[in-house]
Amino acid sequence: MADSYNHLGLFTDLYELTMAAAYFENKFTAKASFELFVRSLPRERSFLLSAGLDQALEYLENVRFGDEEIEYLRRQPVFRQISDGFFDYLRDFRFTGEVWAVPEGTPVFGEEPLLRVTAPIIQAQVVETFLLSTLTFQTMIASKAARVVGTAERRNVVEFGSRRAHGPGAGLLAARASYIGGCAGTSNVEAGRRFGIPVFGTMAHSFVMAYAKEEEAFQRFQQLFPEHSVLLIDTYATLTAIDKIIQKKLRPTAVRLDSGDLLDLAVRVRRKLDEAGLNQTRIFASGDLDEFTIADLLARGAPIDAFGVGTALATSKDAPTLGGVYKLVDLESETGILYRAKFSEEKVTYPGPKQIFRFPDAAGTYRRDIIGRQSEKYSDAVCLLELVMRDGQRVAPSPQIEEVQRRASEELKKIPATCRRLRDATPYPVTFSRDLENLLATVRQQTLKVAEAEYS
């Protein structure tokens, strides 16, 4: 997949490149650290599930500016006064920095850094847009998937949303993130090929409608896919379709309900199947499902064995965006480290490289997190941020996606059950350490002194 990230230097916002040009022309070459985090959780979420790191690291290893991209930039009026040296710099651009990150499949909360980049400031600045887009998008979808799967009570959930996603690329990564969040697989074939995710499919109404008789469509499909025949039974009349399947002595793997009163239909279909001896034929439900409709169906006793979830999952319909930010936290200078923070109202950021310290109780359940300085030590805490890239190269191969999914499942179980509820969830306790609060106060005071001296 590496080739897909070559020459993606222009996958950024213009102001990243104008700042890069200004840094270059002013010979500002300091090494800088930036941290990426979500300020606060959407109201519809009580936790997030980190995802997208593999694509972020792959991008950092391979991002380049090709000749065509550089010539395009040269023609932009905003770069009219920029020297040839800057464009020569872009021609040789490579990311050479260090990255610390929370492993994919880790539950995270507001203000907690998902990733920290330390690199020469131009490199760290240019990559901001791609990192934000891939990490926040996949984290958003994985978090939604975890909620949906959590309500399915160990029944399989298949991601069906590519056709509703915001473009093919979004559909591809939504399938990946959904699998991390616990889905059994996806309908997206390219996601299966590229990421090794199990792929599932049934049939469309058009296949049934293409034949003169519904039962003929069923027969022909099952003949070709005897072990994988999932027959769509709501094209005309759901219960009549079941009668036809029974009369023709078909034995489909499953039947799919895609519309109508799913509870009533599932009960009646199950009864007909069992009376005909088709006890092994499962009922698969789809059609504008989400975690709330699934929870309601199962609470009311719907005999549904698996679910296909599309629009609500691939777009995270109820919470379609995350307020991800990428903020400068320090600079290396000749005199030492210069800490940086933002003080504007309601958007304060904390200075310096950080670590997330997670505290489990005796049973292994996580009870609280502290966001502290990287240098702090807590003997009874788990440190979440790990070194994943040094000198622009990964320090270890990325884990297989099955391992990431397994990790996500295990870690989610360690969050208090009250935090995982769909409604009225209890907020998970996250605080800032005393050392970090003191550092913020010191940096604020120093910054104000400098400002006052300049205007006195």
C-alpha positions in Angstrom: 0.0 0.0 0.0 3.0 2.3 0.3 2.8 3.5 -3.3 -0.6 5.1 -2.5 1.1 7.5 -0.1 4.0 8.5 -2.4 3.8 12.1 -3.7 1.1 13.0 -1.2 2.9 16.1 -0.1 0.1 18.3 -1.4 -2.5 16.4 0.7 -2.3 19.3 3.2 -3.8 22.7 3.7 -2.1 25.7 2.0 -1.2 27.4 5.2 1.0 24.4 6.2 3.1 25.1 3.1 3.1 28.9 3.4 4.3 28.4 7.0 6.9 25.9 5.8 8.1 28.4 3.2 8.3 31.1 5.9 10.3 28.8 8.2 12.6 28.0 5.4 13.3 31.6 4.2 13.8 32.7 7.8 16.2 29.8 8.5 14.0 28.7 11.3 15.0 25.0 11.7 14.2 24.2 15.3 13.0 20.7 16.2 9.4 20.9 17.4 6.9 18.6 19.1 3.3 18.6 18.2 0.5 16.6 19.9 -2.7 15.4 18.3 -5.8 15.0 20.5 -9.5 15.4 20.6 -10.5 18.3 22.8 -13.7 16.8 24.1 -16.0 13.8 23.3 -19.1 14.3 21.3 -22.3 14.3 23.4 -23.2 11.0 21.8 -19.9 9.3 22.9 -18.6 8.2 26.3 -15.3 6.9 24.9 -13.3 6.8 21.8 -11.4 3.8 20.3 -8.1 4.8 18.7 -7.6 3.8 15.0 -5.7 4.9 11.9 -2.2 4.8 13.2 -1.0 2.3 10.6 -2.0 4.6 7.8 -0.5 7.6 9.6 2.9 5.9 9.9 2.8 4.6 6.4 2.2 8.1 5.2 5.1 9.5 7.2 7.5 6.9 5.8 6.5 7.6 2.2 5.3 11.2 1.8 7.1 13.0 -1.0 6.8 16.0 -3.3 7.0 15.0 -7.0 8.1 17.3 -9.8 4.5 18.0 -10.9 3.5 18.9 -7.4 6.4 21.2 -7.0 5.8 22.9 -10.3 2.1 23.4 -9.3 3.3 25.2 -6.1 5.7 27.4 -8.1 2.8 28.7 -10.2 0.7 29.7 -7.1 0.7 33.5 -6.6 1.2 33.1 -2.9 4.7 31.7 -3.5 5.8 34.4 -5.9 8.5 35.8 -3.6 9.7 32.4 -2.4 13.2 31.4 -3.4 14.1 28.4 -5.6 15.8 27.0 -2.5 12.5 26.2 -0.9 11.3 24.2 -3.9 14.6 22.3 -3.9 14.1 21.5 -0.3 10.6 20.1 -1.1 12.2 17.9 -3.8 14.3 16.2 -1.2 11.6 16.3 1.5 11.5 13.3 3.8 10.0 12.8 7.3 12.9 12.1 9.6 11.2 12.6 13.0 10.1 10.6 16.0 6.6 9.6 16.8 5.0 8.4 20.0 1.4 7.1 19.8 -1.4 5.3 21.6 -1.6 1.8 20.0 -4.6 1.2 17.7 -7.5 -0.4 19.6 -7.0 1.6 22.8 -9.9 3.4 24.4 -9.1 7.1 24.8 -10.9 10.2 26.1 -11.0 13.9 25.7 -7.6 15.9 25.9 -5.6 12.7 25.7 -2.8 12.7 23.1 -3.3 10.0 20.4 0.0 10.9 18.9 3.1 13.1 19.3 5.4 14.1 16.5 8.9 15.5 17.1 10.8 16.6 14.0 12.3 19.6 12.3 9.5 22.1 12.4 8.8 22.2 8.6 8.4 18.4 8.6 6.2 18.4 11.7 4.0 21.2 10.3 3.4 19.8 6.7 2.1 16.5 7.9 -0.6 17.9 10.2 -3.6 17.7 7.9 -3.1 14.1 6.8 -2.5 13.0 10.4 -5.6 14.7 11.7 -7.8 13.4 8.9 -6.8 9.8 9.1 -6.6 9.4 12.8 -9.8 11.3 13.7 -11.8 9.6 10.9 -10.9 6.1 11.7 -11.1 6.7 15.5 -14.6 8.1 14.9 -15.7 5.0 13.0 -14.1 2.5 15.3 -15.8 4.1 18.2 -19.1 3.9 16.5 -18.5 0.3 15.6 -17.6 -0.6 19.2 -21.0 0.8 20.3 -22.9 -1.1 17.7 -21.1 -4.4 18.3 -21.4 -3.9 22.0 -25.2 -3.9 21.8 -25.4 -7.0 19.5 -24.9 -9.4 22.4 -22.2 -11.5 20.6 -24.1 -11.6 17.4 -22.1 -10.8 14.3 -22.2 -7.3 12.9 -21.1 -6.8 9.3 -20.2 -3.3 8.0 -22.3 -2.5 4.9 -21.7 1.2 4.5 -19.3 1.7 1.5 -22.1 2.9 -0.8 -23.1 5.5 1.8 -19.6 6.6 2.8 -18.3 10.0 1.8 -16.3 8.6 -1.2 -14.5 5.3 -2.0 -11.5 6.2 0.2 -13.7 6.9 3.2 -15.5 3.6 2.6 -12.3 1.7 2.5 -11.0 3.1 5.8 -14.4 2.9 7.4 -14.4 -0.8 6.7 -11.0 -1.1 8.4 -11.9 1.0 11.4 -15.2 -0.9 11.8 -13.3 -4.2 11.9 -11.1 -2.8 14.7 -14.2 -1.8 16.5 -15.4 -5.4 16.5 -17.3 -6.0 13.3 -17.1 -9.5 11.9 -16.3 -8.2 8.5 -17.3 -5.9 5.6 -19.0 -5.9 2.3 -16.1 -3.9 0.8 -14.0 -6.3 -1.3 -11.0 -4.0 -1.6 -10.9 -3.7 2.1 -10.8 -7.4 2.3 -7.9 -7.6 -0.1 -5.9 -4.8 1.3 -6.4 -5.3 5.0 -7.2 -9.0 5.3 -10.7 -8.3 6.6 -13.3 -11.1 6.1 -15.8 -10.1 3.4 -19.5 -10.9 3.3 -22.3 -10.5 0.8 -25.9 -11.5 0.1 -27.9 -10.4 -2.9 -29.8 -7.3 -4.0 -33.4 -6.8 -4.8 -32.4 -6.4 -8.4 -31.2 -10.0 -8.6 -34.7 -11.2 -7.4 -36.4 -8.8 -9.8 -34.3 -9.9 -12.7 -36.1 -13.3 -12.8 -39.7 -13.9 -13.7 -40.3 -15.8 -10.5 -38.8 -15.1 -7.1 -38.3 -18.8 -6.4 -36.2 -19.1 -9.6 -33.9 -16.4 -8.4 -33.5 -18.2 -5.0 -32.9 -21.6 -6.7 -30.2 -20.3 -9.1 -28.4 -18.4 -6.4 -28.3 -21.3 -4.0 -27.1 -23.7 -6.7 -24.1 -21.5 -7.3 -23.4 -20.6 -3.6 -24.7 -23.6 -1.6 -22.5 -22.8 1.4 -22.9 -19.0 1.3 -26.5 -18.4 0.1 -28.1 -15.6 2.0 -31.5 -15.0 0.3 -33.1 -11.6 0.4 -36.8 -12.2 1.2 -38.5 -8.8 1.3 -38.6 -7.9 -2.4 -42.3 -8.6 -2.7 -43.9 -10.3 0.3 -41.6 -11.6 3.1 -43.6 -14.4 4.4 -44.6 -15.6 1.0 -41.0 -15.7 0.0 -40.3 -18.0 3.0 -43.1 -20.3 1.9 -41.5 -20.5 -1.6 -38.1 -21.4 -0.1 -39.7 -24.2 2.0 -41.8 -25.5 -0.9 -38.8 -25.7 -3.2 -36.9 -27.5 -0.4 -34.1 -24.9 -0.5 -31.7 -24.8 2.5 -30.1 -21.4 2.5 -27.4 -20.5 5.0 -29.5 -17.5 6.0 -32.3 -15.2 4.9 -32.1 -11.5 5.0 -34.8 -9.1 6.3 -34.2 -5.5 5.0 -37.5 -3.7 5.7 -40.7 -3.7 7.6 -41.4 -4.6 11.2 -38.2 -6.5 11.8 -39.3 -7.8 15.2 -42.6 -9.2 14.0 -41.2 -10.5 10.7 -38.2 -12.2 12.4 -40.5 -14.0 14.9 -42.8 -15.3 12.1 -39.9 -16.2 9.8 -38.2 -18.1 12.5 -41.3 -20.0 13.3 -41.8 -21.0 9.7 -38.2 -22.0 9.2 -38.2 -24.2 12.4 -41.5 -25.9 11.5 -39.9 -26.8 8.1 -36.8 -28.2 9.8 -34.6 -25.3 8.7 -33.3 -24.8 12.2 -29.8 -24.0 10.9 -30.9 -21.2 8.6 -30.1 -18.0 10.3 -31.9 -14.7 10.1 -29.8 -11.7 9.0 -31.3 -8.2 9.4 -30.3 -4.9 7.8 -32.0 -1.7 6.8 -31.1 1.6 8.6 -29.9 -0.1 11.7 -27.7 1.4 14.5 -26.9 0.5 18.1 -30.2 1.8 19.4 -32.4 -0.1 17.0 -30.3 -3.3 17.5 -30.5 -2.9 21.3 -34.3 -2.4 21.1 -34.8 -5.4 18.8 -32.9 -7.8 21.1 -34.5 -6.4 24.2 -37.8 -7.3 22.7 -36.7 -10.8 21.9 -36.1 -10.6 18.1 -34.7 -14.0 16.9 -32.1 -12.3 14.7 -28.7 -14.0 14.4 -26.6 -11.2 12.7 -26.9 -7.6 11.5 -25.7 -5.6 8.6 -25.1 -1.9 9.5 -24.4 0.6 6.7 -25.1 4.3 6.8 -25.0 4.8 10.5 -21.7 3.0 10.8 -19.7 4.2 7.8 -20.6 7.8 8.4 -20.9 7.7 12.2 -24.2 9.3 11.6 -25.0 10.6 15.1 -21.5 12.0 15.7 -19.9 12.4 12.2 -16.9 14.5 13.3 -14.3 14.7 16.0 -12.8 18.0 17.2 -9.2 16.9 16.6 -6.4 19.4 17.0 -2.7 19.3 16.4 -0.8 21.7 18.7 2.8 22.8 19.2 4.0 21.8 22.7 7.7 22.6 22.7 10.7 23.7 20.6 14.3 22.9 20.9 16.6 26.0 21.0 20.3 26.6 21.5 19.4 27.5 25.1 17.3 24.5 25.8 13.6 23.5 25.5 11.1 26.2 25.0 7.6 25.1 26.2 4.6 26.3 24.2 0.9 26.5 25.1 -2.2 28.3 23.9 -4.1 30.4 26.4 -7.2 31.6 24.5 -10.4 31.2 26.4 -11.9 27.6 26.2 -9.0 26.5 24.0 -6.1 26.3 26.5 -3.5 23.7 25.6 -0.9 22.2 28.0 2.8 22.6 27.2 5.5 19.9 26.9 5.5 16.3 25.8 3.0 14.2 27.7 2.1 10.7 28.7 -1.2 9.1 29.6 -1.1 7.2 32.8 -3.9 4.7 33.2 -4.7 3.2 36.6 -6.3 -0.3 36.9 -7.8 -1.6 40.1 -7.1 -5.1 41.5 -9.6 -6.7 39.1 -8.0 -5.1 36.1 -10.7 -2.5 35.5 -9.5 0.9 34.6 -10.6 3.5 37.2 -8.9 6.7 36.1 -6.4 8.4 33.8 -3.9 11.1 34.5 -2.4 13.2 31.7 1.0 14.1 32.9 4.5 15.1 31.8 6.4 12.5 29.9 9.1 12.5 32.6 6.6 11.6 35.4 6.5 8.1 37.0 3.6 6.3 38.6 4.4 2.8 39.8 0.8 1.6 39.6 -0.1 3.0 36.2 0.1 1.8 32.6 1.7 4.2 30.1 -0.3 4.4 26.9 1.9 6.4 24.6 4.6 4.2 23.0 7.6 5.0 20.7 6.5 3.9 17.3 8.8 5.7 14.9 12.4 6.9 15.1 14.4 8.7 12.3 11.4 8.5 10.1 11.1 4.7 10.2 8.8 2.4 12.3 10.6 0.8 15.2 8.6 -2.4 14.8 6.2 -3.9 12.2 2.6 -2.9 12.6 0.5 -5.6 14.3 -1.9 -7.7 12.2 -5.4 -6.2 12.1 -6.8 -9.3 13.9 -4.4 -8.5 16.8 -5.6 -4.9 16.8 -9.3 -6.0 16.9 -8.5 -8.5 19.7 -6.7 -5.8 21.7 -9.7 -3.4 21.3 -12.1 -6.0 22.5 -10.0 -6.8 25.6 -9.3 -3.1 26.4 -13.0 -2.1 26.1 -14.0 -4.7 28.6 -11.7 -3.0 31.1 -13.5 0.3 31.0 -16.2 0.5 33.7 -19.5 -0.8 32.4 -21.2 2.4 33.4 -19.0 4.3 31.0 -19.9 2.0 28.1 -23.7 2.4 28.5 -25.5 3.8 25.4 -27.6 6.2 27.5 -26.6 8.1 30.6 -23.1 6.8 30.6 -20.9 7.8 33.5 -17.9 10.0 32.4 -14.5 8.3 32.7 -12.3 10.3 35.1 -9.4 12.0 33.4 -7.3 14.7 35.2 -4.1 16.6 34.6 -1.2 16.0 36.9 0.0 18.5 39.4 3.4 18.8 37.6 1.6 19.5 34.3 -0.6 22.1 35.9 2.4 23.8 37.4 4.2 23.8 34.1 1.2 25.4 32.4 1.2 28.1 35.1 4.9 28.8 34.7 4.7 29.0 30.9 1.7 31.3 31.2 3.5 33.6 33.6 6.7 33.7 31.5 4.7 34.4 28.3 2.8 37.2 30.0 6.0 38.8 31.3 7.5 38.8 27.8 4.3 40.3 26.4 4.3 43.0 29.1 8.0 43.8 28.5 7.4 44.3 24.7 4.5 46.7 25.3 5.9 48.6 28.3 
